[in-house]
Amino acid sequence: MEGIMSLSSLIAEYLDFRIPEYTTRDSAALTVPEPARNNVIYTITGVRRCGKTYAMYQLMDRLIAAGVPRTKLFHFSFDDERIMPFTDHTLADLLDTYYRMVPDALEGCYLLFDEIQEAPYWTNFIRRVAEQHNVTIVLTGSSSKLLSSDIPTNLRGRSLSREMWPLSFREYCLFHDIPTTTVAGEYPANIRRPLQNACVDYLNAGGFPAVQRMGTLDRMRMLQGYADEIVTKDVLERFGTTSLRVAARFSRNALRSTGLKFSVNAQVKSMRSMQVPVSSGKLYDLMDDFEDAHLLFKVGGFTLSIRDNPKTPYKVYAVDPGLSLAVAPANHLDLGQRLETAVFIELKRRYGDNRTNAIASYSAANCPEVDFIVGDEATGDPYQLIQVAAQTGVERTMVTDFDDHSLNRKFRSEIGNLSAAIGNTGLKHGTLISLDEEGEVTVPAGTIEVIPAWRWFLQ
């Protein structure tokens, strides 16, 4: 009885919880059906602190506005320490107590559970409730391994999963009251200049919502804490891959290498030279765990994407440019790396929900590297080529031919790689994303659009 009374008090607190103010995000909008048996289960995955809980708040506000009683919206967070330690019956006791407190919820209710993977046997519980109760279930979690891979198996195809990310550049502007509207399809100077400045600020601050209005030092400390929390809670506590010392050092080195080739074997040698015992197998497993936790991502060559050999050299990208800057030594991480990271995450936003899409790098004998090629992973058919360079040397809007020898060496190299890739792939168009320059370059195989990052982010 004492346990039930304690649970009742906790549930009452959640039911009386006042939804905090927030900035509405289009990427967090979720449409769900009315409660019924055998409803699809909705899951929201993503890195910690990217705004998954506020996506639930946004949904709750919309449902309340549509006339759903607040008592029929049961939101609960399973990383609340007051419900721990979990027992085999915690989930059942929680729901039974809620039904006793709100009897008409049995007729139909919305169960909105944060960080559900913290509870044992949660998949069996959720499946049973979805099958036997008139409910609409929405779940969040910080591990794609638990919520993107396990759910289709354990819940027999009854779930739909969507990924959430830190703020996009458009959402960053919304948070900071920076207009992004066009006039007749163009950005007038009084709107364009603030967007140019905001783009650089975005590459420094990143897109985690809670740090947006912090000073630089506080923001850095908060983001460093995020990185440590992800490694501790979403990797070590869940997978137990290796020691905290190894995981923390390895994660920092990987985050600092965002946008660069990353060698696990080189990391093994470096750690061993400092008397840190570690094996390459452990670090390869750790990289997979980091990716499952959405901390960072591996990008291999497009031609290798189907074979997916984990020991093939790859580039790594942090989940957020501000996070990678926060863990890097002073002056260690250049703006170009952060720009490339932001472009990669934007590509994940645009294409990541479709699992047949591959986002990879491209290289060939006549093309040292194009940063990104997007294509169909199953067929190997490419459909987009993107190169990223913070500075290209183009000082004005232009339409020019690649044979124009006034173009500087850096710009000719970037264009040359894209031109070769266009010819090799049969595509007729490529994109070069820079900080400020824009124009169009004609190459033998087609055309290349040079576009400022802020404009590309807002497309």
VOBA-261215 format. One line per field, with one value per residue (C-alpha): residue in three letters; x negated, y, z negated. Coordinates in pm, whole numbers, always signed. Example, Ala and Ser with C-alpha at 12.3 -4.5 7.8 and 13.67 -1.06 7.14 Angstrom:
// residues 2
res (Ala,Ser)
x (-1230,-1367)
y (-450,-106)
z (-780,-714)
***
This chain:
// residues 459
res (Met,Glu,Gly,Ile,Met,Ser,Leu,Ser,Ser,Leu,Ile,Ala,Glu,Tyr,Leu,Asp,Phe,Arg,Ile,Pro,Glu,Tyr,Thr,Thr,Arg,Asp,Ser,Ala,Ala,Leu,Thr,Val,Pro,Glu,Pro,Ala,Arg,Asn,Asn,Val,Ile,Tyr,Thr,Ile,Thr,Gly,Val,Arg,Arg,Cys,Gly,Lys,Thr,Tyr,Ala,Met,Tyr,Gln,Leu,Met,Asp,Arg,Leu,Ile,Ala,Ala,Gly,Val,Pro,Arg,Thr,Lys,Leu,Phe,His,Phe,Ser,Phe,Asp,Asp,Glu,Arg,Ile,Met,Pro,Phe,Thr,Asp,His,Thr,Leu,Ala,Asp,Leu,Leu,Asp,Thr,Tyr,Tyr,Arg,Met,Val,Pro,Asp,Ala,Leu,Glu,Gly,Cys,Tyr,Leu,Leu,Phe,Asp,Glu,Ile,Gln,Glu,Ala,Pro,Tyr,Trp,Thr,Asn,Phe,Ile,Arg,Arg,Val,Ala,Glu,Gln,His,Asn,Val,Thr,Ile,Val,Leu,Thr,Gly,Ser,Ser,Ser,Lys,Leu,Leu,Ser,Ser,Asp,Ile,Pro,Thr,Asn,Leu,Arg,Gly,Arg,Ser,Leu,Ser,Arg,Glu,Met,Trp,Pro,Leu,Ser,Phe,Arg,Glu,Tyr,Cys,Leu,Phe,His,Asp,Ile,Pro,Thr,Thr,Thr,Val,Ala,Gly,Glu,Tyr,Pro,Ala,Asn,Ile,Arg,Arg,Pro,Leu,Gln,Asn,Ala,Cys,Val,Asp,Tyr,Leu,Asn,Ala,Gly,Gly,Phe,Pro,Ala,Val,Gln,Arg,Met,Gly,Thr,Leu,Asp,Arg,Met,Arg,Met,Leu,Gln,Gly,Tyr,Ala,Asp,Glu,Ile,Val,Thr,Lys,Asp,Val,Leu,Glu,Arg,Phe,Gly,Thr,Thr,Ser,Leu,Arg,Val,Ala,Ala,Arg,Phe,Ser,Arg,Asn,Ala,Leu,Arg,Ser,Thr,Gly,Leu,Lys,Phe,Ser,Val,Asn,Ala,Gln,Val,Lys,Ser,Met,Arg,Ser,Met,Gln,Val,Pro,Val,Ser,Ser,Gly,Lys,Leu,Tyr,Asp,Leu,Met,Asp,Asp,Phe,Glu,Asp,Ala,His,Leu,Leu,Phe,Lys,Val,Gly,Gly,Phe,Thr,Leu,Ser,Ile,Arg,Asp,Asn,Pro,Lys,Thr,Pro,Tyr,Lys,Val,Tyr,Ala,Val,Asp,Pro,Gly,Leu,Ser,Leu,Ala,Val,Ala,Pro,Ala,Asn,His,Leu,Asp,Leu,Gly,Gln,Arg,Leu,Glu,Thr,Ala,Val,Phe,Ile,Glu,Leu,Lys,Arg,Arg,Tyr,Gly,Asp,Asn,Arg,Thr,Asn,Ala,Ile,Ala,Ser,Tyr,Ser,Ala,Ala,Asn,Cys,Pro,Glu,Val,Asp,Phe,Ile,Val,Gly,Asp,Glu,Ala,Thr,Gly,Asp,Pro,Tyr,Gln,Leu,Ile,Gln,Val,Ala,Ala,Gln,Thr,Gly,Val,Glu,Arg,Thr,Met,Val,Thr,Asp,Phe,Asp,Asp,His,Ser,Leu,Asn,Arg,Lys,Phe,Arg,Ser,Glu,Ile,Gly,Asn,Leu,Ser,Ala,Ala,Ile,Gly,Asn,Thr,Gly,Leu,Lys,His,Gly,Thr,Leu,Ile,Ser,Leu,Asp,Glu,Glu,Gly,Glu,Val,Thr,Val,Pro,Ala,Gly,Thr,Ile,Glu,Val,Ile,Pro,Ala,Trp,Arg,Trp,Phe,Leu,Gln)
x (+0,-286,-433,-95,-46,-391,-314,+19,-156,-405,-132,+71,-231,-266,+105,+88,-229,-208,-354,-642,-670,-852,-920,-709,-919,-783,-1022,-857,-502,-339,+5,+149,+485,+750,+708,+804,+688,+402,+304,-36,-298,-486,-848,-1069,-1443,-1740,-2036,-1977,-1866,-1764,-1402,-1218,-1034,-926,-790,-563,-465,-385,-163,+7,+88,+239,+451,+574,+667,+863,+1065,+884,+907,+570,+628,+638,+286,+57,-297,-568,-949,-1126,-1454,-1279,-1486,-1184,-1045,-1370,-1475,-1256,-1096,-938,-599,-678,-523,-206,-169,-217,+56,+296,+256,+321,+642,+758,+693,+856,+1120,+1254,+904,+999,+1234,+936,+620,+283,-28,-332,-640,-984,-1306,-1104,-1414,-1514,-1242,-1292,-1068,-919,-864,-647,-449,-395,-287,-33,+113,+136,+320,+559,+629,+788,+472,+248,-115,-404,-753,-1086,-1436,-1795,-1917,-1843,-1946,-1657,-1400,-1480,-1615,-1450,-1098,-1026,-1129,-977,-660,-599,-594,-342,-552,-649,-979,-1097,-1428,-1467,-1778,-1912,-1777,-1807,-1934,-1576,-1472,-1781,-1666,-1316,-1457,-1651,-1374,-1572,-1339,-1380,-1106,-1170,-1031,-932,-1156,-1462,-1616,-1642,-1962,-1808,-1717,-2019,-2284,-2142,-2113,-2479,-2582,-2342,-2493,-2837,-2681,-2492,-2815,-2964,-2666,-2504,-2142,-2080,-1776,-1868,-2202,-2072,-2056,-2361,-2688,-2979,-3147,-2827,-2726,-3061,-3037,-2679,-2766,-3066,-2827,-2596,-2882,-2978,-2614,-2561,-2875,-2786,-2411,-2351,-2666,-2837,-2534,-2344,-2603,-2895,-3137,-3449,-3573,-3469,-3829,-3857,-3509,-3547,-3887,-3776,-3453,-3637,-3891,-3615,-3409,-3716,-3770,-3428,-3446,-3779,-3899,-3917,-4142,-4049,-4386,-4564,-4354,-4456,-4824,-4784,-4606,-4852,-5139,-4978,-4950,-4575,-4494,-4249,-4183,-4076,-3771,-3654,-3689,-3505,-3221,-3234,-3199,-2884,-2750,-2822,-2624,-2336,-2327,-2324,-2645,-2831,-2805,-3036,-3040,-3212,-3255,-2942,-3071,-3134,-2800,-2633,-2919,-2944,-3286,-3333,-3712,-3715,-3845,-3562,-3491,-3309,-3056,-2933,-2559,-2603,-2873,-2848,-2902,-3217,-3352,-3282,-3499,-3783,-4094,-4106,-4164,-4167,-3848,-3822,-3507,-3518,-3484,-3184,-3022,-3070,-2925,-2618,-2564,-2586,-2330,-2099,-2125,-2035,-1727,-1622,-1699,-1749,-1386,-1404,-1620,-1700,-1895,-2271,-2470,-2832,-3150,-3266,-3611,-3758,-4089,-4019,-3844,-4024,-3703,-3359,-3228,-2878,-2692,-2332,-2184,-1979,-2163,-1984,-2050,-2364,-2206,-2332,-2114,-2295,-2656,-2762,-3100,-3159,-3421,-3396,-3591,-3607,-3765,-3462,-3404,-3090,-2786,-2900,-2827,-3154,-3322,-3556,-3827,-3837,-4198,-4127,-3968,-4200,-4362,-4138,-3822,-3947,-4024,-3676,-3513,-3746,-3646,-3276,-3320,-3487,-3218,-2942,-3103,-3161,-2809,-2615,-2457,-2424,-2445,-2655,-2642,-2927,-2824,-3031,-2981,-2900,-2983,-2728,-2709,-2712,-3001,-2977,-3185,-3215,-2968,-2709,-2672,-2775,-2577,-2782,-2545,-2590,-2530,-2256,-2059,-2108,-2000,-1679,-1589)
y (+0,+237,+182,+245,+568,+686,+604,+788,+1102,+1083,+1037,+1322,+1548,+1457,+1510,+1852,+1948,+2283,+2260,+2510,+2772,+2661,+2762,+2558,+2344,+2212,+1917,+1823,+1821,+1480,+1369,+1073,+891,+888,+615,+265,-94,-195,+162,+216,+299,+622,+657,+965,+896,+1127,+1246,+1354,+1715,+1770,+1845,+1511,+1591,+1927,+1746,+1567,+1900,+2038,+1736,+1769,+2136,+2053,+1771,+1990,+2261,+1995,+1918,+1621,+1642,+1696,+1393,+1170,+1279,+1071,+1197,+1027,+1029,+707,+875,+1025,+883,+872,+569,+376,+105,-62,-398,-645,-494,-120,-50,-246,-86,+259,+215,+40,+325,+582,+402,+397,+770,+851,+580,+729,+692,+327,+452,+597,+789,+903,+746,+968,+800,+964,+759,+438,+224,+284,+40,-340,-548,-233,-379,-662,-416,-169,-445,-581,-239,-147,-469,-473,-107,+190,+399,+606,+550,+787,+695,+875,+742,+842,+515,+420,+63,+35,+241,+203,-149,-341,-205,-355,-698,-686,-503,-698,-409,-208,+105,+412,+578,+929,+1092,+1431,+1644,+1958,+2279,+2322,+2660,+2767,+2671,+2845,+3166,+3116,+3078,+3404,+3601,+3632,+3667,+3406,+3530,+3609,+3886,+3757,+3457,+3664,+3782,+4162,+4306,+4386,+4016,+3866,+4031,+3907,+3558,+3565,+3658,+3406,+3125,+3176,+3202,+2877,+2699,+2813,+2761,+2462,+2364,+2223,+2423,+2475,+2647,+2902,+3199,+3118,+3307,+3142,+2996,+2857,+2715,+2538,+2387,+2273,+2109,+1934,+1800,+1676,+1484,+1324,+1240,+1068,+857,+763,+705,+606,+403,+271,+212,+51,-145,-173,-172,-58,+167,+528,+641,+483,+584,+947,+987,+811,+1013,+1345,+1250,+1142,+1458,+1674,+1491,+1583,+1620,+1434,+1081,+892,+594,+360,+186,+519,+576,+234,+315,+656,+517,+233,+481,+649,+314,+289,-76,-107,-327,-224,-451,-263,+72,-42,-159,+174,+365,+166,+249,+620,+606,+423,+704,+966,+1120,+1094,+919,+730,+809,+576,+580,+547,+244,+73,+160,-169,-385,-177,-299,-143,-142,+59,+414,+656,+1012,+1097,+1370,+1496,+1532,+1908,+2161,+2340,+2014,+1934,+2286,+2265,+1954,+2069,+2246,+2619,+2693,+2320,+2294,+2515,+2672,+2451,+2138,+2281,+2389,+2041,+1891,+2114,+2023,+1652,+1679,+1877,+1596,+1351,+1563,+1567,+1210,+1010,+900,+706,+405,+338,+663,+654,+963,+891,+1046,+995,+937,+793,+783,+1124,+1265,+1269,+1342,+1497,+1544,+1404,+1194,+1106,+803,+487,+237,-64,+14,+224,+501,+851,+1159,+1446,+1564,+1821,+1976,+2199,+2475,+2761,+2990,+2936,+3263,+3375,+3737,+3815,+3652,+3510,+3282,+3155,+2871,+2630,+2723,+3076,+3081,+3373,+3125,+3057,+2718,+2620,+2697,+2514,+2208,+2197,+2254,+2003,+1728,+1803,+1819,+1477,+1328,+1469,+1307,+975,+944,+1071,+1348,+1687,+1906,+1952,+2188,+2373,+2511,+2799,+3056,+3358,+3309,+3224,+3179,+2914,+2743,+2561,+2244,+1997,+1750,+2000,+2288,+2355,+2585,+2780,+2861,+3030,+2792,+3005,+2999,+2623,+2553,+2746,+2570)
z (+0,-80,+266,+432,+234,+339,+701,+675,+552,+838,+1099,+949,+987,+1355,+1421,+1254,+1438,+1616,+1965,+1988,+2258,+2570,+2928,+3169,+3403,+3732,+3704,+3373,+3508,+3467,+3584,+3395,+3412,+3141,+2876,+2990,+2961,+3189,+3271,+3424,+3159,+3229,+3125,+3127,+3121,+3112,+2912,+2553,+2504,+2867,+2774,+2773,+2449,+2587,+2893,+2644,+2486,+2830,+2899,+2560,+2622,+2960,+2816,+2529,+2781,+2970,+2657,+2502,+2119,+1951,+1728,+2037,+2131,+1914,+1963,+1758,+1769,+1681,+1601,+1294,+1008,+778,+957,+927,+867,+1123,+1051,+1292,+1202,+1206,+1546,+1475,+1131,+1280,+1540,+1299,+1051,+1322,+1422,+1059,+1032,+1370,+1428,+1752,+1901,+1957,+2228,+2412,+2324,+2453,+2295,+2352,+2207,+2204,+2199,+2189,+2243,+1881,+1765,+1785,+2014,+2158,+2506,+2374,+2162,+2446,+2685,+2437,+2361,+2731,+2807,+2510,+2422,+2598,+2611,+2831,+2730,+2798,+2677,+2671,+2619,+2668,+2819,+3177,+3097,+2851,+3033,+3402,+3423,+3141,+3175,+3520,+3384,+3038,+3135,+3454,+3694,+3493,+3460,+3658,+3565,+3643,+3563,+3399,+3425,+3263,+3415,+3788,+3908,+3982,+3627,+3488,+3659,+3519,+3165,+3206,+3381,+3705,+4009,+4285,+4517,+4882,+5099,+5443,+5381,+5289,+4963,+4943,+4797,+4458,+4419,+4595,+4378,+4044,+4195,+4299,+3944,+3791,+3998,+3844,+3497,+3563,+3654,+3322,+3090,+3256,+3222,+2875,+2758,+2392,+2465,+2715,+2482,+2271,+2270,+2447,+2137,+1989,+2325,+2363,+2017,+2076,+2408,+2255,+1992,+2267,+2428,+2097,+2017,+2352,+2309,+1952,+1975,+2334,+2396,+2084,+1861,+2146,+2338,+2095,+2387,+2204,+1924,+1871,+1912,+2258,+2371,+2264,+2430,+2747,+2777,+2738,+3004,+3242,+3186,+3244,+3575,+3711,+4088,+4106,+4176,+3849,+3785,+3502,+3527,+3479,+3167,+3033,+3081,+2919,+2612,+2570,+2584,+2280,+2099,+2160,+2233,+2522,+2826,+3175,+3146,+2838,+3012,+3324,+3098,+2916,+3243,+3317,+2970,+3021,+3344,+3175,+2919,+3200,+3067,+3396,+3731,+3965,+4337,+4581,+4957,+5168,+5356,+5021,+4863,+4959,+4833,+4515,+4405,+4058,+4091,+4413,+4352,+4296,+4197,+3875,+3806,+3469,+3417,+3374,+3473,+3137,+2948,+3143,+3085,+2711,+2661,+2887,+2759,+2830,+3201,+3277,+3481,+3788,+3928,+4237,+4026,+3845,+4172,+4319,+4002,+4017,+4383,+4302,+4020,+4248,+4504,+4226,+4150,+4512,+4611,+4292,+4248,+4574,+4493,+4859,+4880,+4839,+4747,+4829,+4962,+5319,+5462,+5781,+5966,+6121,+5814,+5475,+5286,+5300,+4948,+4998,+5247,+5176,+5347,+5326,+5109,+5257,+5623,+5590,+5799,+5701,+5726,+5551,+5525,+5263,+5190,+4886,+4860,+4612,+4846,+5221,+5333,+5532,+5440,+5638,+5788,+6118,+6406,+6542,+6721,+6543,+6795,+6650,+6523,+6290,+6047,+5755,+5693,+5400,+5592,+5903,+5691,+5538,+5876,+6042,+5801,+5849,+6226,+6234,+6007,+6230,+6531,+6353,+6212,+6510,+6306,+6470,+6163,+5848,+5551,+5381,+5040,+4903,+4631,+4847,+5217,+5480,+5853,+6122,+6295,+6627,+6648,+6938,+6782,+6659,+6411,+6053,+5827,+5574,+5288,+4947,+4658,+4502,+4825,+4873,+4512,+4576,+4901)
***
